[in-house]
């Protein structure tokens, strides 16, 4: 067994690809907030590809963790010299491991916030990238404005406060760069949010306006925020993944990453200064990301929501199980064809029919073992962004919404906390207590769940939506998910 670190790279077997470049020659150029599985399966992987081609060696990544649970990532990466194994899981059971070396350092902000600020202010840092989840941007889902009530933001807004949040660090670093004449870095959001660059700019500017209006003006006038669309199914790493890596390849890795073979990154070419030559390793550099992003959010992401609650209630626990069931496949294709697709603008260079069937194939990959529990988590950040815009556009155009409404009803039913077999459900959501409490009224007052304007806007006042929602929720209670789909 070989414990993964720099010294052991030469001892790994031929089946495990390792960096071909000299990692001591790699210097930092990017600071990334939110180093999780997706970042390591996606953005860090693309940079590693460039480095293996002898390019972008001055674009090493320094990861930053600001949340208490990030300490574990800090410990694992420190023990492994910031190396980790990316394992592509092919549908036929083949595993393709590669050690990624593009992360050169990791800073756990609560232990040393000054080190984070020093790195952010360093002129070598030309990009600050983010995968902080949809909720990390603190957007009020209805007004679209900054929700500054989060305790971490409130703490950072105190006069003289040492930054603790990603927003706090970025704004303070921009203030210092402006004062010392260092050009601003580009902020590159890589989260699943429509117009993620626009959202990052708006929310950070709103925060800066509360903290220091002069920094807000600098940010709005001088800092670039490219939009991008990112796509790669990256399940949560399980103990079985660590064991498989150890048993089949002899690699002991404290936190490997597993993912599907498919990967896509569509990136707007809107940088304030230099950037890595991403297009040389498969990144699509475009002038307008919006068509691609709508395609992904309303087909892939919304379809994940369409399958996860219904599938979980029906007794399934993995996405591939659901997508090997013809009843669910027909439902998903029906949603994509008749509700999701009509809301999309033209997508240059994409065969949408092929894309939709490819999605089903990806979801059905038995090796990915993407859990429904992961897809069901943080619904209050996902449903309002991915599915409800489809509902509103379909309503405005007088088109059908029955499948989208059933997905919303299945979320409400899921939030009751017990599946159709009587097994308890662990609801994971930042609004968990509120959602679960409201779901307890589903049978006696079904509109309670959808009455929160911060999540649903005025949909609870729309007669067509309400009528179909009542019927869908009643059906889920009386005959269950499967029979409801059969009757749809």
C-alpha positions in Angstrom: 0.0 0.0 0.0 1.4 3.4 -1.0 0.4 6.5 1.0 -0.2 9.3 -1.4 2.3 12.2 -1.2 5.0 13.8 -3.2 7.7 11.3 -2.2 5.6 8.3 -3.1 4.6 9.3 -6.7 7.3 7.3 -8.2 6.2 4.2 -6.4 2.6 4.2 -7.8 1.8 1.5 -10.4 1.6 2.2 -14.1 -2.2 2.1 -13.9 -2.2 5.4 -12.0 -1.3 8.5 -14.0 0.7 11.0 -12.1 1.8 14.6 -12.8 4.5 14.7 -15.6 5.5 18.2 -14.6 7.8 19.4 -11.8 5.5 20.5 -9.1 8.3 22.6 -7.4 8.1 24.7 -10.6 4.4 25.5 -10.1 3.7 28.9 -8.6 0.3 30.2 -7.3 -1.9 32.2 -9.6 -5.4 31.3 -8.5 -7.0 31.4 -5.0 -10.1 29.2 -4.8 -12.8 29.3 -2.1 -14.7 26.1 -1.6 -12.4 23.2 -2.4 -14.7 20.2 -2.6 -15.3 17.3 -4.8 -16.6 19.3 -7.8 -13.7 21.8 -7.9 -11.2 18.9 -7.7 -13.0 16.9 -10.5 -13.4 20.0 -12.7 -11.4 23.2 -12.6 -8.3 21.7 -10.9 -8.4 18.9 -13.4 -8.4 21.2 -16.4 -5.4 23.1 -14.9 -3.6 19.8 -14.3 -4.1 18.9 -18.0 -2.5 22.2 -19.0 0.4 21.6 -16.6 0.9 18.1 -18.0 1.3 19.8 -21.4 4.0 22.1 -19.9 1.7 25.1 -19.7 0.2 27.3 -17.0 2.8 26.5 -14.4 2.3 29.9 -13.0 -1.4 29.2 -12.4 -1.2 26.9 -9.4 -4.2 26.9 -7.1 -4.2 27.9 -3.4 -7.4 26.5 -1.8 -9.1 28.4 1.0 -11.6 26.9 3.5 -13.7 29.3 5.6 -16.2 26.9 7.2 -15.6 24.7 10.2 -16.0 21.5 8.2 -13.2 22.6 5.9 -10.7 21.7 8.5 -10.8 18.0 7.4 -9.9 19.0 3.8 -7.0 21.1 5.2 -5.7 18.1 7.2 -6.0 15.6 4.3 -4.4 17.9 1.8 -1.6 18.9 4.2 -0.8 15.2 4.8 -0.7 14.5 1.0 1.2 17.6 -0.1 -2.1 18.8 -1.7 -2.1 15.8 -4.0 -5.3 13.7 -4.5 -6.6 11.0 -6.8 -9.3 11.7 -9.4 -11.0 8.5 -10.3 -13.2 8.4 -13.4 -15.9 5.7 -13.1 -16.8 4.3 -16.5 -20.2 2.6 -17.0 -18.6 -0.7 -17.7 -16.9 -0.7 -14.3 -13.5 0.5 -15.5 -11.8 2.9 -13.0 -9.4 5.4 -14.4 -7.3 7.0 -11.6 -5.1 10.1 -12.0 -3.2 12.0 -9.4 -3.9 15.7 -9.7 -1.1 18.2 -8.8 -2.5 21.6 -9.7 -3.4 22.5 -6.1 -0.2 23.8 -4.5 -1.4 25.0 -1.1 -4.5 25.0 1.2 -5.2 27.7 3.8 -7.8 27.1 6.6 -8.9 30.7 7.1 -10.0 30.4 10.8 -6.5 29.4 11.8 -4.7 32.2 9.9 -6.9 34.8 8.2 -3.9 37.1 7.6 -2.2 34.3 5.4 -5.4 34.3 3.3 -5.3 38.0 2.9 -1.6 38.0 2.0 -2.2 35.5 -0.7 -5.2 37.4 -2.1 -3.3 40.7 -2.1 -0.2 39.2 -3.8 0.1 40.5 -7.4 0.6 36.9 -8.5 -3.0 36.1 -7.7 -4.8 37.1 -10.8 -8.0 35.0 -10.4 -10.1 34.3 -7.4 -12.5 31.4 -8.1 -15.5 30.2 -6.2 -17.5 27.0 -5.7 -19.3 28.0 -2.5 -22.7 26.4 -3.4 -25.8 28.3 -4.5 -26.5 29.4 -0.9 -23.1 30.9 -0.5 -24.1 34.0 -2.5 -26.7 35.0 0.1 -29.4 35.9 -2.5 -32.9 36.5 -1.5 -34.7 34.1 -3.8 -37.6 36.5 -4.5 -36.1 40.0 -4.5 -32.8 38.9 -6.0 -31.0 41.3 -3.5 -28.4 40.5 -0.9 -29.6 38.8 2.3 -27.1 40.2 4.8 -28.7 38.5 7.8 -26.2 35.5 7.6 -24.2 35.6 10.9 -20.9 35.3 9.0 -21.7 38.3 6.8 -23.0 40.3 9.8 -19.7 39.6 11.6 -17.7 40.8 8.7 -19.6 44.0 8.5 -18.6 45.0 12.0 -16.1 47.9 12.0 -12.5 46.6 12.0 -13.6 43.0 11.8 -11.1 40.4 10.6 -12.7 38.7 7.6 -14.3 35.3 8.1 -16.4 34.7 5.0 -15.5 34.5 1.4 -17.2 37.8 0.8 -15.3 39.4 3.6 -12.0 38.2 2.4 -12.6 39.2 -1.2 -13.8 42.7 -0.4 -11.0 43.4 2.1 -8.4 42.1 -0.4 -9.7 44.4 -3.1 -9.6 47.3 -0.7 -5.9 46.6 0.0 -5.0 46.0 -3.7 -6.7 49.3 -4.6 -4.8 51.2 -1.8 -1.4 49.7 -2.9 -1.9 50.1 -6.6 -2.1 46.4 -7.3 -4.5 45.6 -10.2 -7.6 43.7 -9.1 -8.0 40.0 -9.7 -10.8 38.5 -11.8 -13.6 36.8 -9.7 -14.6 33.6 -11.4 -17.8 32.0 -10.0 -18.1 28.3 -10.9 -21.4 27.6 -9.1 -24.7 26.3 -10.6 -26.4 29.7 -10.7 -27.9 31.4 -13.8 -25.5 34.3 -14.7 -23.1 33.2 -11.9 -20.7 36.0 -12.7 -23.4 38.6 -12.7 -24.7 37.2 -9.4 -21.3 37.2 -7.8 -20.7 40.8 -8.9 -24.1 42.0 -7.7 -23.9 40.3 -4.3 -20.2 41.2 -3.6 -20.9 44.8 -4.6 -23.9 45.0 -2.3 -21.8 43.6 0.5 -19.0 46.0 -0.2 -21.5 48.9 -0.3 -22.4 48.1 3.3 -18.8 47.6 4.3 -17.0 50.4 2.4 -18.8 52.2 -0.5 -15.5 53.2 -2.1 -14.6 49.5 -2.5 -18.0 48.9 -4.0 -17.4 51.5 -6.6 -13.9 50.1 -7.4 -15.4 46.6 -7.6 -18.1 47.6 -10.0 -15.8 49.6 -12.3 -12.6 47.6 -12.3 -13.3 43.9 -11.4 -14.3 41.4 -14.0 -16.7 38.6 -13.3 -16.9 36.1 -16.2 -20.0 33.9 -16.4 -19.5 30.2 -16.9 -21.3 26.9 -17.1 -19.8 23.8 -15.4 -20.9 20.2 -15.7 -19.6 17.0 -14.3 -21.5 14.6 -12.1 -19.3 14.2 -9.0 -20.9 12.0 -6.2 -19.8 12.4 -2.6 -16.7 10.3 -2.0 -17.7 7.1 0.0 -15.6 4.8 2.0 -16.1 2.2 -0.7 -14.3 4.5 -3.1 -11.3 4.8 -0.8 -11.3 1.0 -0.4 -11.5 0.4 -4.2 -8.6 2.8 -4.8 -6.5 1.0 -2.2 -7.4 -2.6 -3.2 -7.3 -2.2 -7.0 -4.4 0.3 -7.3 -2.6 0.2 -4.0 -3.1 3.9 -3.3 -4.0 5.1 0.2 -5.7 8.5 -0.4 -7.6 10.2 2.5 -10.0 12.0 0.2 -10.0 10.9 -3.5 -12.6 12.3 -5.9 -14.9 10.1 -8.1 -16.7 11.4 -11.2 -18.3 10.4 -14.4 -16.3 10.5 -17.7 -18.3 13.5 -19.1 -17.0 17.0 -18.4 -17.9 20.4 -19.8 -16.9 23.9 -19.0 -18.3 26.8 -21.0 -16.5 30.1 -20.0 -17.0 33.7 -21.0 -13.9 35.4 -22.1 -14.2 38.3 -19.8 -11.0 38.5 -17.7 -9.4 41.7 -16.3 -5.9 40.4 -17.1 -4.2 37.2 -17.9 -5.9 33.8 -17.8 -4.7 30.2 -18.4 -5.2 28.9 -22.0 -8.1 26.8 -21.0 -9.3 26.4 -24.6 -6.3 24.2 -25.3 -7.6 21.5 -23.0 -11.3 21.4 -24.0 -12.9 24.4 -22.3 -15.3 26.2 -24.6 -14.5 29.9 -24.5 -17.5 31.9 -25.7 -18.9 35.4 -25.8 -22.2 34.5 -24.3 -22.6 31.6 -21.8 -26.3 32.1 -21.1 -27.8 29.6 -23.7 -25.5 26.9 -22.4 -26.2 27.7 -18.8 -30.0 27.6 -19.3 -29.6 24.3 -21.1 -27.7 22.8 -18.2 -29.8 24.3 -15.4 -33.2 23.5 -16.9 -32.4 20.2 -18.4 -29.7 18.5 -16.3 -30.1 20.2 -12.9 -33.9 20.4 -13.0 -34.0 16.8 -14.1 -32.0 15.8 -11.1 -34.7 17.4 -9.0 -37.4 15.7 -11.1 -36.0 12.2 -10.4 -34.6 12.5 -6.8 -37.7 13.1 -4.6 -40.0 10.8 -6.5 -37.4 8.1 -6.7 -36.5 8.4 -3.1 -40.2 8.1 -2.0 -40.5 5.1 -4.3 -37.7 3.3 -2.5 -34.8 4.0 -4.7 -31.6 5.4 -3.3 -29.3 6.0 -6.3 -29.8 8.0 -9.5 -28.8 5.1 -11.7 -31.5 2.9 -10.3 -34.1 5.5 -11.1 -32.8 6.0 -14.7 -32.8 2.3 -15.4 -36.6 2.3 -14.8 -38.5 3.1 -18.0 -41.4 4.8 -16.1 -38.9 7.4 -14.7 -37.0 7.7 -18.0 -40.3 8.5 -19.8 -41.2 11.1 -17.1 -37.8 12.8 -17.4 -37.8 12.9 -21.1 -41.4 14.2 -21.0 -40.3 17.0 -18.6 -37.3 17.9 -20.8 -39.2 17.8 -24.1 -42.5 19.5 -23.1 -41.5 21.8 -20.2 -37.8 22.4 -19.9 -36.9 22.7 -23.6 -39.6 25.2 -24.6 -38.1 27.8 -22.2 -34.6 27.6 -23.7 -33.0 30.1 -26.1 -31.2 28.6 -29.1 -28.0 26.8 -28.0 -25.3 27.2 -30.7 -23.6 24.0 -31.8 -25.7 21.7 -29.5 -28.1 19.0 -30.7 -30.6 19.2 -27.9 -32.3 15.9 -28.6 -28.9 14.1 -28.4 -28.0 16.1 -25.3 -31.2 15.0 -23.5 -30.7 11.4 -24.2 -27.1 11.7 -23.2 -28.2 13.0 -19.9 -30.3 9.9 -19.3 -27.3 7.7 -20.1 -25.1 9.7 -17.7 -27.7 9.5 -14.9 -27.9 5.7 -15.5 -24.2 5.1 -15.1 -24.2 2.4 -12.4 -20.6 3.1 -11.4 -21.2 6.7 -10.5 -23.5 5.6 -7.7 -24.8 9.2 -7.3 -27.0 9.1 -4.2 -30.5 10.5 -4.3 -29.9 11.9 -0.8 -27.2 14.2 -2.4 -29.5 15.3 -5.1 -32.3 16.0 -2.6 -30.1 18.1 -0.3 -30.4 21.9 -0.2 -33.6 21.9 -2.2 -34.5 25.5 -1.1 -31.4 26.7 -3.0 -32.1 24.5 -6.0 -35.8 24.3 -6.8 -36.2 28.2 -6.9 -33.3 28.6 -9.3 -33.6 25.5 -11.5 -37.3 24.5 -11.7 -39.5 27.4 -10.7 -38.3 29.7 -13.6 -39.5 26.9 -16.0 -42.9 26.9 -14.2 -43.3 30.7 -14.5 -42.3 30.8 -18.2 -44.6 27.9 -19.0 -47.5 29.6 -17.2 -46.9 32.9 -18.9 -46.9 31.2 -22.3 -50.0 29.0 -21.6 -48.0 25.8 -21.8 -48.2 22.7 -19.7 -46.6 22.5 -16.2 -47.9 19.1 -14.9 -44.5 17.4 -14.5 -42.8 20.5 -12.9 -45.7 20.8 -10.5 -45.4 17.1 -9.6 -41.7 17.7 -8.8 -42.6 20.5 -6.4 -45.3 18.4 -4.8 -42.8 15.5 -4.4 -40.4 17.9 -2.7 -43.2 18.8 -0.2 -44.0 15.2 0.3 -40.2 14.3 0.8 -40.0 17.1 3.4 -42.5 15.3 5.6 -39.5 13.2 6.6 -40.7 9.6 5.9 -40.8 7.6 2.6 -43.6 5.4 1.3 -42.1 2.4 3.1 -42.3 4.2 6.4 -38.5 4.7 6.6 -37.3 8.0 8.0 -35.8 10.6 5.7 -33.0 12.9 6.8 -33.9 16.2 5.3 -30.7 18.2 4.6 -31.4 21.9 3.9 -30.4 25.2 5.4 -34.1 25.8 6.0 -34.8 22.3 7.2 -36.8 23.2 10.4 -39.1 25.6 8.5 -39.6 23.2 5.6 -40.3 20.1 7.8 -42.7 22.1 10.0 -44.7 23.3 6.9 -44.7 19.9 5.4 -46.5 18.5 8.4 -49.6 20.5 7.1 -49.5 18.9 3.7 -52.7 16.8 4.2 -54.9 19.3 6.1 -53.7 22.6 4.4 -51.6 21.7 1.3 -50.8 25.3 0.4 -48.8 26.0 3.6 -45.6 24.5 2.1 -45.7 26.7 -1.0 -46.8 29.9 0.8 -43.3 31.1 1.5 -42.8 34.1 -0.8 -39.1 34.0 -0.3 -39.0 30.6 -2.1 -42.1 30.5 -4.3 -42.9 34.2 -4.9 -46.6 34.5 -5.8 -47.2 31.0 -7.2 -49.5 30.2 -4.2 -51.8 32.8 -5.7 -51.8 31.3 -9.2 -54.9 29.3 -9.7 -53.6 27.0 -12.4 -50.5 26.1 -10.4 -52.4 25.7 -7.1 -55.0 23.4 -8.7 -52.4 21.1 -10.2 -50.3 21.2 -7.1 -53.2 20.2 -4.8 -54.0 17.3 -7.1 -50.4 16.1 -7.4 -49.8 16.2 -3.6 -53.1 14.4 -3.0 -52.1 11.7 -5.4 -48.7 11.2 -3.8 -50.4 10.7 -0.5 -53.2 8.4 -1.7 -51.5 6.2 -4.3 -47.8 7.0 -4.0 -45.1 8.2 -6.4 -45.1 5.3 -8.8 -48.8 5.1 -9.4 -48.9 8.9 -9.7 -46.3 8.7 -12.5 -48.3 5.9 -14.2 -51.4 8.1 -14.1 -49.8 11.2 -15.3 
